[in-house]
Each structure stands twice: as structure tokens, then as C-alpha cells.
């Protein structure tokens, strides 16, 4: 706890990435960014665009006036509001005496600076972050030192925004030297990091213009940015500084802001669009495009060629050629951008202050030829659905996630519980990690979910549908085991936030909670953290499938494919599977069903096929599988084998499949064949007894009925002998055998037929 508070303290993670240029583009003619070669530079504010341009005492006063009564103070000690007491870091509390041993004071600073610091503390507390009073006091001391002994810019400062964080730290170092302080360097380090996070919050609060005109969009700090209630990418930021061309950057910002406002895009879509536009910016840097009127130049053809030779900067293809889907998505996004700008060209010229947008013509509606865009491919890997044995081994070894580090585990019970839900429900990762704290609902006509009992479904589980909208209620039926996992995780989450200083009786917002700077449980467990934990688990367990491939537990979507495959293989109707998976159409569901044909083919090829006369089928098993089309020709699937009769031919043999040369079977039907042989022999014996009692002598073998039954019995015997020989020769009943066939089997001796009914394995 103490180390956690010291490491993260008042400066929550919400602002850690928000350290870039946050001022409007209109503040200067050029915005910060990378060098002329297009390479990424360090994320620093451009000193020509100081955040001080956003400050005014009137704005600072508005922040002060917005604070609740009792929160507008320049010092917090015994008069501290109750909600602040819970937020202050543990090391500031003397438990033996029951009071705070360290007060927070802003006394001595300029009045607007006090307003800013008091507002910042209130924001941090309200967002569930911890407050480190020692760090705040060092910050106040550093600012006071710079105000008294610093240079003219520092001595005249009225706001924390007057200088950049680097400039404040430099002033503190110089002032410490002048004042002869040995701790000046340590104080300067605190000022460097603290001022950065405070300015990140103030930049959004002081900006009175349209939110989209800022170069950095951070929905965690800027409440004006529209987001879904449960946004998986809610803590990501969109950095437009990398779009160095003014005309492109401002237009893309306006375009994306309108798409967000009209809910055509969600926040998680912004990053993917930014990635495509950065590729377009790299091309602009290379050819020197100066404006939006580009169709008259050869840039369209050149961009396609540029993209075909573009190197991937991340992912599995890093360093190699950009994947087909990425090239296609880039062309589609750039074309969609220009088409939208053409449709809104008059408004664009007015809003962006660039009349060139008004001169776009219809040629901007379709920039690229259909042949320029690679065909979309979405081919599933062979190991997308896991084997039952693999799933069992993962479930058995997943306890390492919760085990203490002293025992070789990861000491993360939340990750363990989340993995158990992923395996058992087939939900997407974010659908589990962003579940409401109490996601259980009762089944229709039953009591509360916690009171349900039984071996089947006992409750409904509500999850966050974060990928598609309009797919119906996001609930699935669950059994008692899943209910128990949820209840255990609820207990853990309650105890955790209580240990972080949450008010008594507070429940977190999410079932799985972030464990750093999340005192009130307002933020969910990060998917990146979960993915990292599963990556470590993959190395610890080293699970391989039957083909010897290592199974990556961190590829969580395999559990979804496995669950879907299990349901389809079990014969669950497609429309039921579609609802369970939260899909909008059967086409989406059948994307998972592709695994079914792979599974069925693999099972079919495990066994050697034998015809009714005991010979190996004279056709490749893979070719036979294709002929049968098991998923389409159910009329050719027999209780004890398959019929190879062509689809347009009609069988005239009735039930005499065992005497038909179009019949094949394998060892998977051994038990059925033995049972059928025993029944046939029992039927022959029963009919012979009846015939003898009636006629005084048994039926002769030329009797039509008896001849047919004896032929079936001999065929069954041949098939079983052939299967036994295959098993002995291949040292395994289940080894797959591929080949064109073998020589005829010899007729079994009469004793085999006579004694088969007494075989204990029959």
C-alpha cells in the first residue's frame, strides 16, 4: 500500500500520456511534430505555443467557484473534508492517533495558482486517485522557491501554466543553487512530473473553444469527448501532432469529431483511422503535397504504389510488407475521408478557414480503382479452436495466475477468475473485463440468481457488448459454476477497494477492477495487463496440442471459437448459437462454423475405411470425405457407416447396406457393428427355433430370408475381423490410415462365425 501510494500518488495514470501540444491550431501557423523526414520525434510541447495562452484569471476563478463548499481551501489539515480523508495516501495517516500527521498547504502562492491546485486535488479525488500530501508540499515548496529566487518569468508567474514543466524544473534548480539548498534537485524532479499532469488537466479546463480543435484528445480528462458508457479504449489518447500538414490535420480532426458526434464512429475507431492517416502523411512528406487539391497530380497512383511498398511498424508483420487488410483499410479510409470532405466542401471551407476545400469536385468521391484495393481476407488459423484436452490442461494450470509469487505464480486472482469466465462462456475479452459489478440476473420465473440451484442453467449473465450494436440483449444463461466464480470475484473486488480507502459500503463500478490508482473502482481491469498475464502463463505452462504446436493462452479469441465450435458440433441450432455469441447475422456465426468442417474431417480421417466385404475402401479417405459432404448430405450418413451412392441415384436395397458395395465404415462404429451382429445372430436363432417347432426341421440355407440374414452376418464378421487386423497391424485402434486399399481379406473359418456370439467383447 505504502509503495503503491508513493509510486503513483496524486499524479494518476489518467494524465501520464497527455503531455503533448494541447493548444488550438489557430494559436500559431505551425504545430509541433516530427522532423522533415517524417520520423517520430519526442512528445514535447512546442515552446512557441505555451499553455499560458489558455490561462486567464477569470477562467481560474471559475474553477475555484466550481468547487463544493468546504473544498475551497488553501490548506487541508484537521478541516479536511471527509471524502478527502479517504483519498489521502496511507503514509499521511497516523493510525495510532487517528489523525493526519501531514497537512497540505498552498499558502504563499499567488491566488490563481492556489485556485488551480485546489481544483486539481478535487479532480483527482473525484476520479478515485490517491493523493500524496508529501509530494504536493514539495511541489508547493518548489514553486515558492522559483517565485522568490527564480528568473523574471518565474517571479512574475501567476499561474502554473505560465511556464512549461521543463521550464519550471529549470527555474527550481537555479533557485535552489541561489538559495544554497541541497535538496533542490529532488524538488525539481517532483516539480517536473507534477506540473506536467496538472497542466494536462488545466489545458482542457481552460480551453473554451471547440474540443476537437485541440491536438491531443484525451477522453479521460476532457469530458466533452463523446464516448460509450463502457468504452474498451476509453483511456487511449488520439495524438494529431503526427499529422504535420496543417490542411490535413485540421480536416481529419473535424471529420472524426463529426463522426463521433453523430455516432457513426465510436472512440475505439479513432485510433485505427489515425493509423491510416499517418501512412498518408508519410506519403505527403515524401512527395511534398501542399494542399487538398491533389487529383490533378499523379499522387493517387503514387500513393497506391507507396502503400504497396510500405513497411509495417508493428504487429506480426513488423519490418515486412504491410498486410493486405491493412493496405485495403488505409485506401478505404483515405477515400472515405475525401468523399466526406467533398460532400461537405462548403462547410469545410468555412469551418477550417481554407477555401481550397470548397473547390473539391466529384472526382474526390472515388479516388482509387477497385483493383487497387486488395481483397479482404479473414482466414482462420488451423489452431483457432482448441482441443478438449488442451482446454482441460489450461483450466487445470490456470491456478498459477492466482498462486503467490513465492510459489511460482503471478499473484493475480482477478486474471484467474477472468480466464475461467472466458473459457466457460466464450465471451470476448473486453466483454468479461468490463462487466458490471453485479452482472447476474435471475432466470425467468425464478428467484434471485444467488438462490438458484441445480445442475443446469441457474441464472443469466449480463456482459458488455463492446463490438457490435443492435444485437439484442447482451445476456446469456449460465450454470452454478459461473455464478460461483462471479460471487468470489465480487467479494475480492469489494475487499480491494475497501483496502484502498473507498468509503464504507461502496461497490466498484466493474466486476474486474484496475489495481492502481483506482480507489473507488471506477476503472476496469486493463486488457493490456490481462494479455500480459496470459502471455506469462503461456510460457509457464508450455501447453501443446496434438500436432505439437504451442498453445498461446493469450490468444483469448480461441476460447470464443472453441465455445462456438462445441455448440455447433453438439447440434445447437444456428439461430441459438447466433444469439449466444451476440451476432447480428447467421453469416457472422458461420464464420466460426468453419472450424466444424475441419474438426469433422480430422475425426473422419482418423479411421481406416472398410467396405461390407471386409476390404479397405479403394479411395483416398480425404476424397471420400469430399464426396460425402457430411454437413450437406445427411441422407448418406448411416447408423453404422456411410453410403457412397452418388446424390442423384436412389438406393433400392432397403436396409441391406451390409451387402452393398457402396457401404463403408471404420473403427468408430465398432460397437454398433458388434451389437448389430449379436442382434442378427440372436434373430436367426429365434427364427430357426420357431421354424423348427412349426415344421419339424430347421430352415435350409437356400431359404430367402435366412440367406439374406446369413449374408448380413458374414458381412459383419468380415468387417469386424478387418477392423481388428487394422488395429493390430497399426498398434492402435485410432491411428489414421491413408492409402488406396489392400488385398482381399480371406474368408474367416466357420468357427469364428459360430462362436462370435460368445465373444465377451461382442
Order of alpha helices (4+ residues) and beta strands (2+ residues): alpha-alpha-beta-alpha-beta-beta-beta-alpha-alpha-alpha-alpha-alpha-beta-beta-alpha-alpha-alpha-alpha-alpha-alpha-alpha-alpha-beta-beta-beta-alpha-alpha-alpha-alpha-alpha-beta-alpha-beta-beta-beta-alpha-alpha-alpha
